[in-house]
Amino acid sequence: MAEINVVRKPAFPLWGWLVAALAILLLFILFWAFWSPGNRFNTTAGNTPPAAVNDPITDVYMVVAAPDRRALMGRQAKFANVTVQDVVGDKTFWIGPSAEQQIFVVLDEVPTPGKPGVEGRYHIRKGQTISITGTLIEMPAAETAKTLWGEPGANAAAKETVYIRANQIEIHSGGNG
């Protein structure tokens, strides 16, 4: 009798193993790109890339149109050429594109020595165009606001959740009164 050489074929073809390996590699890449913690591709609500959180807010609309201004607390604001909408006190005023879209500002300055009644080096008036740098801070309780800024400042800020504590202002033009 003649011997017959029988070559046994593998149960799963080689190309099948290659496809399975590529699928596993693809799943690993997708997991790394979209689901790993702190990833730059994670786009779920509330996750902001770290670089964006550290950058100052330069568009006043981002603040005045924010549905939840508290989410911006602690961020630095740096606005160029914004309009003073109203002046409430010696160092408290409103800025923004309109009376309907504005944010409360408290100027962080000390009284000018030897000049009673002069709050500091800035004289803010309604209608002025200014550039401002400051930090978005949580609005204090009503009694604290009244102590800090007086009755007019506390009343004006009663509906706000945050305000800008301004540490630098440059007055460009305008103002009436």
Order of alpha helices (4+ residues) and beta strands (2+ residues): alpha-alpha-alpha-beta-beta-beta-beta-alpha-beta
